[in-house]
Amino acid sequence: MSTNVLNEHIAEFPVGEHDEKLVENTHPLDWKNPIPSECYDLVVIGAGSGGLTAASMMAQLGAKVALIERT
C-alpha cells in the first residue's frame, strides 16, 4: 500500500508505520457491506455513544439490530 494514498477519504500527510497500520485496520480496502436482513427489531441511526449503547443493549437482549453509521 502506498503511504501517499491510503484511502480516498484521507488527505495526504506524513504517514509512519503505526499510522498505516491504523488506517488498514479501520478502513479495510476489501470491506463489503453485509447483506441486510428482511426484518429488524431495532434500527439505530448514528454510532455515537447513545446509538452504540442502545444497539449493544438490545443485541444483548436478543434483538436483531441494524446500526447505520453513514450512508
MODA-V348520 format. One record per helix or strand of 2 or more residues. SS is the DSSP state (H for helix, E for strand). FROM is the first residue (numbers start at 1). TO is the last residue. Records with the same first field share a line. If there is no record, write none. Layout:
SS = FROM-TO ; FROM-TO
This chain:
H = 17-26 ; 49-60
E = 42-45 ; 65-68
